Amino acid sequence: MFKRLIEDIDAIRARDPAARSRLEVFLAYPGLHAVRFHRLANWFWRNKFHLLGRWTSHWGRFFTGIEIHPGATIGRRLFIDHGMGVVIGETAEVGNDVTLYHGVTLGGTSPSENSDAQRNQKRHPTLADGVIVGSGAQILGPITIGADARVGANAVVTKDVPAGCTAVGIPARLVACKDPEAQKAFVAYGTPGDQPDPVQRALDTVRQQVNALAARVEELEGELAKRDAAARESGERERRTQDA
C-alpha cells in the first residue's frame, strides 16, 4: 500500500512542474486524496458493502470536490490535476498513467429500464493507458478512448477516439492521429498548440474560395463595363457619321 502511494506521488511530480516535493503532494493535492478515498470505497464495493462504499465515496467528494463512483475501475498512477468538478461514473474504466484535469466528466447513458441487469451494463467510457483529458471535457457513453489519445479542453466526445489521436471541439472531431509510440510525450490539458481546428481550416478554405470568386466577378464586371463603354462610343460615332 505504501509502495503504491509513493508510486502515485512520483507520477504526479513527473507530470506537474509545480510539485516541489513528495510531502507537498501528499498534503496538498486533492487528486491524490480522491484516488486514495476511491481505493477504499472500491474495496468495499467489490466486497458487496455497497452502502459503505458509497458513504466513503461521498466523504471523498466532500473533502476533494472530486466524485468517483466506488464501482469505477481506476488503474495505476492516475493524476487528477486541480480536480474540482471531476465526475467518474460507475462503469467507467480508467487505465494506467491517465491524466484528467478539472471539470472532466466520464458520464454514462441512462438504462432503458431501472433494473439490476440494466444498471450493470456498460454505460460509461473506457480510457486506455496514457490518455490525457483537458479541463471541462465531457466523455459520454460506453465509448473507448484509445491508448495515448488526447481530448482537448471543453471537448464533448460521444464516439470512439482511436489510439494516438487528438479530439477537439463540440462535438469532438479528430484533428491529428499519430503512431501511439510517438504520442507518448506529455501534453498539458491534452491540447497540442500546433494542431489546427478542422472547422476553422474548412472556414479558411471557404473564405479563400469566396475571395477568389469575388475577384473573378470584379474582373468580369470590369470587362463588361469596358465593352459597354466601347459599344456606346461606337454608337455615338455611327450617329455622328449619319448626321454628317
C-alpha positions, -999 to 999 in steps of 0.1 A, spaced: 0 0 0 28 24 9 46 15 -23 15 23 -44 12 56 -26 48 66 -34 42 55 -70 12 78 -73 31 107 -57 60 103 -81 37 101 -111 22 134 -101 56 150 -96 66 138 -131 36 155 -147 32 186 -127 62 211 -126 45 229 -97 50 199 -74 82 206 -54 83 176 -30 66 144 -21 54 159 11 37 188 -7 19 163 -30 9 141 -1 -5 171 19 -19 194 -8 -30 175 -39 -68 167 -38 -64 144 -68 -41 121 -48 -66 122 -19 -95 114 -41 -78 83 -56 -69 71 -21 -106 75 -10 -116 56 -41 -93 27 -34 -110 22 -1 -145 28 -15 -139 4 -43 -127 -24 -19 -160 -20 0 -179 -20 -33 -162 -52 -47 -169 -70 -14 -206 -62 -15 -206 -34 11 -223 -11 -13 -237 14 12 -203 17 29 -186 22 -4 -210 50 -14 -206 66 20 -168 65 17 -171 79 -18 -193 107 -5 -167 118 20 -141 117 -7 -162 141 -27 -168 163 3 -131 167 10 -117 169 -25 -145 181 -49 -139 150 -70 -167 125 -74 -156 89 -83 -182 62 -81 -170 33 -59 -178 9 -88 -155 27 -113 -123 8 -123 -92 30 -118 -57 20 -130 -24 29 -116 -8 63 -114 -39 83 -122 -33 120 -120 -63 143 -114 -48 178 -117 -66 206 -98 -95 182 -98 -125 203 -87 -157 191 -105 -143 159 -119 -170 132 -122 -163 95 -129 -193 72 -133 -200 37 -120 -190 16 -151 -161 39 -162 -127 22 -167 -96 43 -165 -62 27 -175 -27 33 -162 -9 67 -164 -41 87 -173 -43 124 -166 -76 142 -160 -80 180 -155 -106 198 -136 -142 197 -147 -139 164 -167 -169 142 -168 -168 105 -176 -206 103 -179 -229 75 -188 -261 68 -207 -293 61 -189 -305 24 -189 -338 19 -206 -351 0 -175 -343 7 -139 -333 -29 -132 -302 -46 -118 -294 -61 -152 -297 -28 -169 -278 -9 -143 -249 -34 -145 -245 -29 -183 -216 -8 -195 -228 28 -196 -196 49 -191 -164 54 -211 -132 34 -211 -99 53 -211 -69 33 -222 -34 38 -209 -17 72 -212 -49 92 -221 -49 129 -213 -83 147 -210 -83 185 -209 -103 206 -185 -141 208 -190 -141 179 -214 -172 156 -214 -168 120 -225 -202 104 -226 -214 69 -231 -198 34 -234 -171 45 -258 -134 39 -259 -106 65 -259 -75 46 -272 -41 45 -257 -22 78 -256 -51 97 -272 -57 133 -263 -90 150 -256 -88 188 -258 -103 212 -232 -141 216 -233 -145 189 -260 -177 168 -260 -168 132 -271 -196 107 -279 -177 85 -303 -146 63 -300 -112 81 -303 -85 58 -319 -52 53 -302 -27 81 -307 -54 106 -319 -63 141 -307 -100 151 -305 -112 187 -300 -144 207 -303 -182 203 -298 -189 177 -310 -154 164 -309 -135 159 -342 -102 142 -348 -75 168 -357 -45 145 -357 -36 109 -355 -1 97 -348 17 65 -340 9 59 -303 46 54 -296 52 90 -310 23 103 -289 36 94 -255 51 128 -248 30 146 -221 8 174 -234 -8 196 -207 -46 198 -209 -45 174 -239 -45 203 -263 -14 205 -285 -7 241 -296 3 231 -331 -30 213 -340 -53 233 -363 -91 234 -357 -107 214 -385 -137 237 -386 -115 268 -388 -95 252 -415 -127 245 -435 -138 281 -430 -105 294 -442 -108 273 -473 -143 286 -480 -131 321 -473 -103 317 -499 -127 304 -525 -152 332 -519 -124 358 -522 -112 342 -554 -148 342 -568 -153 378 -557 -121 388 -575 -132 370 -607 -166 386 -606 -150 420 -602 -127 412 -632 -157 402 -653 -177 433 -643 -147 454 -654 -145 437 -687 -183 441 -692 -181 478 -683 -153 483 -709 -174 465 -736 -204 487 -728 -183 518 -729 -168 507 -763 -203 499 -776 -216 533 -766 -186 551 -782 -191 531 -814 -228 540 -814 -220 577 -810 -196 576 -839 -222 560 -861 -248 587 -853 -223 615 -859 -214 599 -893 -251 597 -902 -258 632 -892 -229 645 -913 
